[in-house]
Amino acid sequence: MNIVHIHHQGRAHAIKASPGQSVMHALLAHNYKIPTPCAGNGTCGKCAVNTPDGTVLACQTQATDGMEIFLTATADEAMAINDTYETIRPIACDRDKGHGIAIDIGTTTLAFELVNMATGKRLSAYSAANSQRNLGADVITRIKQATQGAQAELNNLIVKDIRNGIAQILQKSGLPPGSITYVSIAGNTTMLHLLQNLSCDGLGVYPFTPIDIAIRRCNFADVFGPGILNAQLIILPGISTFVGADITGGILCCHNPHETALLIDLGTNGEMALFAPDQVLVTSTAAGPAFEAGNISQGIAGIPGAIAKTYYSPENNVFVYETIQNAPAIGICGTGVMDIAAELVRHKLADETGRLENDAVIAKGITFTQKDLREIQLAKSAIRSGIEILLEMGGYSYNDIGKVYLAGGFGHKINMDSAVALGLIPAALAGKVLAVGNTALGGAAHVLLSRVAEEAAIALAGNAKEVNLSTHPRFNDFFMEYMMFE
């Protein structure tokens, strides 16, 4: 057995590593949740750690006896920037009295909220990393992992995460487990399949068929095992393989039957909905993780030291930036990535095709590359193309849209000027944008508290019409158009 010395947050810890074990697996085994978006394939570069001899990839480096590892921040610390949501409209509380917990299973993070079932008042909130990230940052990677033998491990990880989250939120509130009468859960289709240990075999191959996306009502112990809660569990219904229960929850949270509006969720996956008095159209697009700094060469989560805001000073030919908690810059998070790309376009450091003359130096040791700009270019074009197709199919113009609800933690902090400069959001809609944070959690709270909302969620999921962008005859034209920068 090898002893590895970990230096983190000013403290030294000794951990044991098996012979031949990688640094990554040794760290994960001892709950150091370092980023591993490529699941240890050595392609993303995000698991880089410091040693006295330089920086190495944890997944490609063998843990040896006496090795010293210096960590900056782990994935869990990103949760200091909590995802919150604003209640768009009041919830009618019509279930039994007691307390309930609403949960959103995000691909990257988990969000919990404890509420009073009689009043709907939020009593406490908690968030944590989704430990499945150790097996891949995105849905496609996790489907692949599940179909190649990791289904049970992925299920165990999310069950353990939620059990721990519930224990944490109860400890924080001082309430006993017996006071919880209901739990509701939203998430995308893959996350809910992994939670319920449903086969993911059909999710990753044509015709992309889920096992079950209907609403589920059961005892909490049926999914999470005995010994934690004696409560009823409601898992929200999904719309399709690609538009899951998180979007059902988002629509439910924001939907006004007298309004025509757009919902855009800029999480790890890109989903959109257009809802009007007479129809609901939904779609999803392979935007990739760029908006959360995934696939960005020096992209990191929203942790202390992440560059979150920036602008270019042409007089001094430098980027001026702000980091989270004003800590020394160690990388760039999603909002910083957007600002940098927008500034490159505004100041013509990148041309209309997205071509960069040189990599942009943002801070000492931190650059933004041509590949990084292409990642944002692809992501923004995919989202914008989806918006345009939904509007075209619905028969609406920008003037017809009353509000644009921008969901997700990234959307909650986005610089709208940057979004417009890049062409992600049409300028004609910019003044109508309302950042609403985690609407999936908001929708889960509606269902938690109200039988009427539960039935509304079922109706929304059943009546929504999905638009398949991959087969839409206009998608390629829109995609090529919006790849360009104005």
C-alpha positions in Angstrom: 0.0 0.0 0.0 1.3 3.4 -1.0 1.0 6.6 1.1 0.2 9.8 -0.8 0.4 13.2 0.9 -2.4 15.6 -0.1 -2.0 19.4 0.5 -5.4 21.1 0.3 -6.8 24.3 2.0 -3.6 24.8 4.0 -3.7 21.3 5.5 -1.8 18.1 4.8 -3.6 14.7 4.7 -2.2 11.3 4.1 -4.2 8.8 2.0 -3.6 5.2 1.0 -3.4 4.1 -2.6 -3.3 0.6 -3.9 -0.3 -0.5 -6.0 -0.9 0.6 -9.6 -3.8 2.9 -8.7 -4.0 6.2 -10.5 -3.9 9.5 -8.5 -7.4 10.2 -9.8 -8.8 6.9 -8.4 -7.0 7.4 -5.2 -8.3 10.9 -4.7 -11.9 9.9 -5.6 -11.7 6.9 -3.2 -11.0 9.4 -0.4 -13.8 11.8 -1.4 -11.6 14.4 -3.2 -14.0 15.0 -6.0 -11.7 16.4 -8.6 -13.2 17.2 -12.1 -13.1 14.2 -14.4 -15.3 15.1 -17.4 -13.8 12.6 -19.7 -14.1 9.8 -17.1 -10.4 9.3 -16.9 -9.6 8.9 -20.5 -6.8 11.6 -20.4 -8.5 13.8 -23.0 -10.1 16.7 -21.1 -7.1 17.9 -19.0 -9.4 18.9 -16.1 -8.0 16.6 -13.5 -4.6 18.3 -13.5 -2.9 18.4 -10.1 0.3 20.0 -8.9 3.3 18.0 -7.7 6.8 19.3 -6.6 8.0 18.3 -10.1 5.2 20.0 -12.0 1.6 19.6 -13.1 0.3 16.1 -14.1 -3.0 14.6 -15.1 -4.3 12.7 -12.1 -6.0 10.1 -14.4 -2.8 9.3 -16.2 -0.4 9.3 -13.3 0.3 6.4 -11.0 0.1 7.1 -7.2 3.5 6.2 -5.7 4.6 5.9 -2.2 5.6 9.3 -0.7 4.1 11.3 -3.6 3.0 14.8 -2.7 -0.2 16.3 -4.4 -1.2 20.0 -4.2 -4.9 20.6 -4.8 -6.5 24.0 -5.5 -10.2 23.4 -5.3 -12.3 20.2 -5.6 -15.6 19.8 -7.4 -17.6 20.0 -4.2 -16.4 23.5 -3.5 -18.2 24.8 -6.6 -21.4 24.4 -4.6 -20.5 27.6 -2.7 -22.3 29.3 -5.6 -25.7 27.9 -5.0 -28.4 27.5 -7.7 -31.6 29.3 -6.6 -34.9 29.9 -8.2 -37.4 32.7 -7.9 -41.0 31.7 -7.6 -42.7 33.0 -10.7 -46.2 32.5 -9.4 -47.8 31.4 -6.1 -48.2 27.7 -5.3 -51.6 26.5 -4.0 -50.7 24.2 -1.1 -53.3 21.4 -1.0 -51.5 18.3 0.2 -51.3 17.0 3.7 -49.5 19.1 6.4 -46.0 18.4 7.4 -42.8 19.0 5.5 -41.6 18.1 2.1 -38.3 18.0 0.1 -38.1 19.0 -3.6 -35.0 17.8 -5.5 -33.5 18.6 -8.9 -31.0 16.0 -10.2 -28.8 18.0 -12.5 -26.1 16.4 -14.6 -23.6 18.5 -12.8 -25.2 19.5 -9.5 -28.0 18.5 -7.1 -30.3 21.0 -5.5 -32.6 20.4 -2.5 -35.2 22.5 -0.8 -37.1 21.8 2.4 -40.6 23.4 2.5 -43.5 23.7 4.9 -46.3 21.7 3.2 -49.0 23.9 4.7 -47.6 27.3 3.7 -45.2 26.6 0.9 -42.5 28.5 2.7 -38.9 27.5 2.0 -37.2 26.5 5.3 -33.8 25.4 4.1 -31.8 24.7 0.9 -28.8 22.6 0.1 -26.7 21.8 -3.0 -24.0 19.4 -3.8 -22.0 17.9 -6.7 -23.5 15.0 -8.6 -20.9 12.3 -7.9 -21.7 10.7 -11.2 -19.4 13.3 -12.7 -16.6 11.0 -11.8 -17.8 8.8 -14.7 -18.2 11.6 -17.2 -19.4 15.2 -17.3 -22.2 14.8 -19.8 -25.3 12.7 -20.5 -23.8 10.9 -23.5 -20.7 9.7 -21.6 -22.9 8.5 -18.7 -25.2 6.6 -21.0 -22.1 5.0 -22.6 -20.7 4.1 -19.1 -24.0 2.6 -18.1 -24.3 0.4 -21.1 -20.7 -0.8 -20.6 -21.2 -2.1 -17.1 -21.3 0.9 -14.8 -25.1 1.1 -14.4 -25.1 -0.2 -10.9 -22.3 2.1 -9.9 -24.0 5.2 -11.4 -27.2 4.2 -9.6 -25.4 3.8 -6.3 -23.7 7.1 -6.6 -26.9 9.1 -7.1 -28.8 7.2 -4.4 -26.0 7.9 -2.0 -25.8 11.6 -3.0 -29.5 12.1 -2.4 -29.6 10.2 0.9 -26.7 12.3 2.0 -28.3 15.5 0.8 -31.5 14.8 2.7 -29.5 14.0 5.8 -27.7 17.3 5.4 -30.8 19.4 4.9 -32.5 17.8 7.9 -29.5 18.4 10.1 -29.4 22.0 9.0 -33.1 22.5 9.8 -33.2 20.5 13.0 -36.3 18.6 11.8 -36.6 14.8 12.4 -36.9 12.5 9.4 -40.4 11.6 10.6 -41.7 15.1 9.7 -41.1 14.5 6.0 -44.3 13.3 4.3 -43.5 13.9 0.6 -40.4 14.1 -1.7 -40.6 15.2 -5.3 -37.8 14.8 -7.9 -37.1 16.4 -11.3 -34.3 15.7 -13.6 -33.5 14.9 -17.2 -34.4 11.5 -18.7 -31.0 10.0 -18.3 -30.6 11.1 -14.7 -34.0 9.7 -13.7 -33.3 6.4 -15.5 -30.0 6.1 -13.5 -31.9 7.0 -10.3 -34.5 4.3 -10.9 -31.9 1.8 -12.2 -33.7 1.6 -15.5 -31.7 0.4 -18.5 -30.1 3.2 -20.5 -29.5 0.9 -23.6 -32.2 2.6 -25.6 -31.2 6.2 -24.7 -28.0 6.3 -26.7 -29.0 4.6 -30.0 -31.7 5.3 -32.6 -34.7 5.6 -32.2 -33.6 6.8 -28.6 -36.3 5.1 -26.7 -36.7 5.5 -22.9 -37.9 2.7 -20.6 -40.4 4.9 -18.7 -40.9 8.7 -18.5 -44.4 8.7 -17.0 -44.9 10.2 -13.5 -44.1 7.8 -10.7 -45.7 7.7 -7.3 -44.3 5.3 -4.8 -42.8 4.9 -1.3 -39.5 6.7 -0.9 -37.9 3.4 0.3 -38.8 1.7 -3.0 -36.1 3.8 -4.7 -33.7 4.8 -1.9 -34.0 1.9 0.5 -35.2 1.7 4.1 -34.0 3.6 7.1 -34.1 7.2 6.1 -37.6 8.5 5.3 -41.1 7.1 5.6 -42.5 9.4 2.8 -44.3 9.4 -0.5 -42.1 9.9 -3.5 -43.2 11.7 -6.7 -40.9 11.6 -9.8 -42.1 14.2 -12.3 -43.0 13.1 -15.8 -40.7 13.7 -18.8 -41.7 14.6 -22.3 -39.2 12.5 -24.3 -35.7 11.1 -24.2 -34.2 14.5 -24.9 -36.7 16.7 -23.1 -37.0 15.4 -19.6 -38.9 16.0 -16.3 -36.6 19.0 -15.6 -38.2 20.8 -18.5 -41.7 19.7 -17.5 -40.9 21.2 -14.1 -39.5 24.4 -15.7 -42.6 24.9 -17.9 -44.9 24.3 -14.9 -42.9 26.8 -12.8 -43.1 29.5 -15.5 -46.2 28.8 -17.5 -48.9 31.4 -17.7 -51.9 30.4 -19.8 -52.4 33.9 -20.9 -48.8 34.5 -22.1 -46.6 33.5 -25.0 -43.1 33.0 -23.7 -39.8 31.1 -24.2 -38.0 29.0 -21.6 -34.3 28.4 -22.3 -32.3 26.2 -20.0 -28.6 26.7 -20.4 -27.4 23.8 -18.2 -25.1 21.0 -19.3 -27.7 20.3 -21.9 -29.6 22.9 -23.9 -33.4 22.6 -23.8 -36.0 25.1 -24.9 -39.8 25.5 -24.7 -42.2 27.8 -26.4 -45.5 28.0 -24.5 -48.6 29.9 -25.6 -52.3 29.7 -24.7 -52.9 27.1 -27.4 -49.7 25.1 -27.7 -46.4 24.0 -26.1 -43.4 23.3 -28.3 -40.2 21.8 -26.9 -36.8 20.9 -28.2 -33.3 20.1 -27.2 -30.0 20.7 -28.8 -26.5 19.3 -28.5 -25.0 22.6 -27.2 -22.4 20.8 -25.2 -21.0 21.9 -21.9 -19.2 25.1 -23.1 -21.6 27.4 -21.2 -20.5 25.7 -18.0 -16.8 26.0 -19.1 -16.7 22.3 -20.2 -14.3 21.6 -23.1 -12.7 25.0 -22.5 -8.9 24.6 -22.2 -8.7 26.4 -18.9 -12.4 26.2 -17.9 -13.3 25.4 -14.4 -16.5 25.4 -12.2 -17.7 28.4 -10.3 -15.1 28.1 -7.5 -13.0 30.7 -5.8 -10.4 31.9 -8.2 -12.6 31.4 -11.3 -12.6 34.3 -13.7 -16.4 35.2 -13.7 -16.4 38.7 -15.3 -14.1 40.4 -17.7 -13.8 43.2 -20.3 -11.1 44.1 -22.7 -9.2 47.4 -22.3 -8.0 48.4 -25.8 -6.0 51.3 -24.4 -3.9 49.0 -22.4 -4.4 45.9 -24.6 -5.3 43.8 -21.6 -8.3 41.9 -20.2 -9.6 43.3 -16.9 -11.3 40.6 -14.8 -13.0 39.7 -11.6 -12.7 36.3 -9.9 -15.1 34.6 -7.5 -14.3 35.7 -4.0 -11.5 37.9 -5.4 -9.2 34.9 -5.2 -6.1 34.6 -7.4 -7.1 33.6 -10.9 -6.9 29.8 -11.5 -9.2 29.4 -14.5 -12.4 30.6 -16.3 -16.0 29.7 -15.4 -19.0 29.8 -17.7 -19.9 33.5 -17.4 -16.3 34.5 -17.8 -16.0 32.4 -21.0 -19.1 34.2 -22.4 -17.6 37.6 -21.5 -14.3 36.8 -23.1 -15.8 35.6 -26.3 -18.1 38.6 -26.5 -15.2 41.0 -26.0 -13.1 39.3 -28.7 -16.0 39.9 -31.1 -16.8 43.5 -30.0 -13.2 44.6 -30.3 -12.6 42.7 -33.6 -9.9 40.5 -32.1 -12.0 37.7 -33.7 -13.6 38.2 -37.1 -17.2 37.4 -38.1 -16.2 33.7 -38.8 -14.7 33.4 -35.3 -11.1 33.3 -36.4 -8.6 34.5 -33.8 -5.3 35.9 -34.9 -3.7 34.9 -31.6 -4.7 33.2 -28.3 -6.0 35.8 -25.9 -4.0 36.2 -22.7 -6.6 36.8 -19.9 -4.4 36.5 -16.8 -1.0 35.2 -15.9 -0.9 31.6 -17.1 -4.5 31.7 -18.4 -5.3 31.9 -22.1 -8.4 31.7 -24.2 -7.7 29.7 -27.4 -9.1 29.4 -30.9 -10.6 26.0 -29.9 -12.3 27.6 -26.9 -14.0 30.2 -29.1 -15.1 27.5 -31.5 -16.7 25.6 -28.6 -18.7 28.7 -27.6 -19.5 29.4 -31.3 -21.0 25.9 -31.8 -23.0 26.1 -28.5 -24.5 29.5 -29.1 -25.4 28.6 -32.7 -27.2 25.4 -31.5 -29.2 27.3 -29.0 -30.1 30.2 -31.3 -31.1 27.9 -34.1 -33.4 26.1 -31.7 -35.0 29.4 -30.7 -35.6 30.4 -34.3 -37.1 27.1 -35.2 -39.5 27.1 -32.3 -40.7 30.6 -33.2 -41.1 29.6 -36.8 -43.0 26.5 -36.1 -45.2 28.2 -33.6 -45.9 31.0 -36.0 -44.6 33.8 -33.8 -42.2 36.7 -34.2 -40.0 38.3 -31.5 -42.7 40.9 -30.9 -45.2 38.2 -29.9 -43.0 36.9 -27.1 -43.9 38.4 -23.7 -41.0 37.0 -21.7 -37.9 34.9 -22.1 -37.3 32.8 -19.0 -33.6 32.0 -18.7 -33.1 29.0 -16.5 -30.2 27.3 -14.9 -27.4 28.5 -12.6 -25.4 29.9 -15.6 -28.5 31.8 -16.9 -28.9 33.3 -13.4 -25.5 35.0 -13.7 -25.1 35.6 -17.4 -24.1 39.0 -18.7 -27.0 39.8 -21.1 -24.8 42.2 -23.1 -22.4 39.4 -23.8 -25.2 37.0 -24.8 -26.6 39.5 -27.3 -23.1 40.4 -28.6 -22.5 36.8 -29.4 -25.9 36.3 -31.0 -27.1 33.8 -28.3 -30.1 35.9 -27.5 -31.7 38.1 -30.2 -31.3 41.8 -29.5 -35.1 42.2 -29.9 -35.7 39.8 -26.9 -32.9 41.1 -24.6 -35.3 43.4 -22.7 -37.7 40.6 -22.1 -35.3 38.2 -20.4 -35.9 37.2 -16.8 -33.3 35.1 -15.2 -35.1 32.6 -13.0 -32.4 30.2 -11.8 -33.4 26.6 -11.2 -36.9 26.2 -12.6 -36.6 22.4 -12.5 -36.4 22.7 -8.7 -39.2 25.2 -8.8 -41.4 22.8 -10.7 -40.6 20.0 -8.3 -41.7 22.3 -5.5 -45.0 23.0 -7.2 -45.7 19.3 -7.6 -44.6 18.6 -4.0 -47.1 21.1 -2.6 -50.1 20.7 -4.9 -52.1 17.9 -6.4 -53.4 20.4 -8.9 -49.9 21.2 -10.0 -49.1 17.4 -10.2 -52.0 17.0 -12.6 -50.9 20.0 -14.6 -47.4 18.5 -14.9 -48.9 15.3 -16.3 -51.0 17.3 -18.8 -48.1 19.5 -19.9 -45.8 16.5 -20.5 -48.6 14.7 -22.4 -49.6 17.7 -24.6 -46.2 19.2 -25.4 -45.0 18.6 -29.0 -41.3 17.9 -29.4 -39.5 19.4 -32.3 -36.5 17.2 -33.5 -33.9 19.6 -34.6 -31.7 16.9 -36.1 -34.3 16.1 -38.8 -35.7 19.6 -39.2 -35.2 20.8 -42.8 -34.2 24.3 -41.7 -31.8 23.5 -38.9 -28.6 23.3 -40.9 -29.4 26.6 -42.6 -30.0 28.3 -39.2 -27.0 26.7 -37.7 -24.6 27.9 -40.4 -26.2 31.4 -40.2 -25.8 31.7 -36.5 -22.3 30.3 -36.4 -21.3 33.7 -37.7 -20.7 36.7 -35.4 -22.5 39.8 -36.3 
